[in-house]
C-alpha cells in the first residue's frame, strides 16, 4: 500500500447509495445546481493472453495506487459522487431519520469462542 490518505477500498465502497434512492416527498424540494462533470479516466489498454484468450484491460493502470494519476482521479470521483449525493432532494431529512433509527444499534467488536 502507498502513503495515500485514501485507500482503494474506501474509494470504491465508501459512497452511500441512500442519497440516490427515491423516497416520499423527494420531488418537493428545490433542485440544486448539478455538480460538475466527473473526471475522465485515462485509457491505457494492456493486452495479455490468459489460457489462449486475449484480455484487454483499458484501466489496468488503476491497480497501481502509486500511479501519479490514480489519487487525483479517485479524489475527483469522490468529489463528484459527494456532489450528486448532497444535491439529492430530501437527503438531509432522510439522513437524520436513518441516524435516529440506527443510533441505538450495537455492534460486535470482538468475538470469543466459549469453552
URSUL-V590777 format. One line per field, one symbol per residue. ss: DSSP state (H for helix, E for strand, L for the rest). psi: psi as a letter, one per 20 degrees, with the letter a starting at -180 (. if undefined). A space follows every 10 residues. Layout:
BEGIN
ss = ???
psi = ???
END
This chain:
BEGIN
ss = LLLLLLLHHH HHHLLLLHHH LLLLLLLLLL LLLLLLLLLL LLLLLEEEEE LLEEEEELLH HHHLLLLLLH HHHHHHHHHH HHHHHHHLLL HHHHHHHHHH HHLLLLLLLL LLLLL
psi = qajqipqggh hhjjppihii pqrpjhihqq orpqrrqqqp qponpppqpo kippppoikh hiiniipiig ghghhggggg ggggghippj gghghggggh hjhjqqqpgp qppq.
END
